Amino acid sequence: MPDQPYNQSTARNLGVWIFSVSIVYSALAYGTTTAVTRFVLDGILLSGFLATCAGRLGQKKSLLCSSRLIFILLGIQLMGGLYLLNPKARFNPVTEVLSPLEDAVPWLPGSYDIALSWPVVLHFACLSLALVALVDLMHESANRWKMLRIIAITGFGVAVIGIYQKASGAGSMLWTSKEYPPTFFAAFRYHGNAAAYLNLCWPAALAMLLRVLREDPRNILAKSFWISALAFTFGGLLVNTSKYGHVIAFVCMIAVLMIGISRISQFGGKRRLIVVITGVVFLSMFVILSMFSGDVIFARWDEAMNSGVSFKRRLLAYGTALEMWQGAPLWGYGPGSFVLLFRYFSVPAGKELGGKWSFAHNDYLQSLTEWGLAGSLLIFAVFGIGIWLLWKYYRRTQRASYSAMAALLGLLLVSLHIVVDFSLQIGAMQIIALVYVSFGWAGAPKRNRRAGTVTSRHSHEWANPETGSGRSRHRRSRRR
């Protein structure tokens, strides 16, 4: 029986589709912010990992993953295990008393509430396994484009749903009749998360559009679809009531229009007319969309420019989070412990920090309070090294690598957004961020040595410009 081609493994294709399902599910299940939806998401991620391993076992090969990444992920899992095995305190939910445990080893990591920590540790384990599988799958360029397509389409769908809700004056989100404040968007309870999600998705739509313009400029249907996907995703950012999302959307919209104008030569002699028509359509759409939630948007910006209550509360929360970290600088208080301990540290602030704070609205600070400096450095290394590798590949391939550009843009935007929000605490955005990071850790696609060709017909996008395009080598190989 002949060997099955490397990129045609049924089990590996199943792994790609399972991870695609995780992207769609997490976007429609309230961002997987509840215990049940996060548990389901963990099951989907674990299934994707097992399917990818099964594909490799069928080929009698091991997973392709950087040893550096595996070492970092093992370090995170080791710390997670120590948090559970070395509890330093116990919280009584009836009396609401936090009691220290004397038998804990003080110089080792330990959780201040195992009930809060073990679901987060389990979730991080599933995310780590998913990242290892994604890095292996993303060695094939075709898989990268499949994931980008799913991300772009899902973001398009979320934007359309959110725009419809604002236009119809809906008072409840999807799948529920419960009334919510007007800041919800699609299936996201918090508008800031929806804005961060759309900022993760529109780079994928831009990459798909640029790819169509480069490879098949005569395909009017594909161009129209991806232009619409990109426009509506930006429109969703405009309709959304997140102030920080508006700022990022405005800057990015100008950048995208500049990129589009630079690429308009793909249209030939009618490019000026197309530029004018596209500009008029975009401007008209944004003006119309701004009317859907204009009152709420104006009220929020008016509050920010005058009283600035939200901004002042966040500054107080950031100061409190820093005080928390100073109490346990190396190991932190354990994953998921912020919601429990913040209430004690925020007592001096009084009513100004009243209410329940489940998140610090700054993922960098929350990571320091929960994982300490040691764990935070490991987590940041996964993303920081991935971004650095993406930047290195993008510079090497200049403008040819649209998928690397999309991943780099998405990660940089979410890195900015988590300064004022808790985007990477949400499963829907964790999955897309992992997909983007896996592009960097996977690097360039491997070549099939026996066939003498690249593993995918799309792998030319990672070609080194100094040695010529991958597409031309692929064509020469087919002619031979």
Buried (B, 14 or more C-beta within 10 A) or exposed (E): EEEEEBBEBEBBBBBBBBBBBBBBBBBBBBBBBEEEBBBBBBEBBBBBBBBBBBBBEEBEEEBBBBEEBBEBBEBBBEBBEBBBBBBBBBBEEEEEEBEEEEEBEEEEBBBBBBEBBBBBBBBBBBBBBBBBBBBBBBBBBBBBBBBBBBBBBBBBBBBBBBBEBBBEEBEEBBEEEEEEEBBBBBBBBBBBBBBBBBBBBBBBBBBBBBBBBBEEBEEEEBBEBBBBBBBBBBBBBBBBBBBBBBEBBEEBBEEBBEBBEEBBEBBEEEBEEBBEEBEEEBEEBBEEBBEBBEEBBEEBEEBEEEEEEBEEBBEBBBBBBBEBBEEBEEBBBBBBBBBBBBBEBBEEBEEEBEEEBBBBBBBBBBBBBBBBBBBBBBBBBBBBBBBEBBBEBBEBBEEBBBBBBBBBBBBBBBBBBBBBBBBBBBBBBBBBBBBBBBBBBBBBBBBBEEEEBBBBBBBBBBBBEEEEBBBEBBEEEEEE
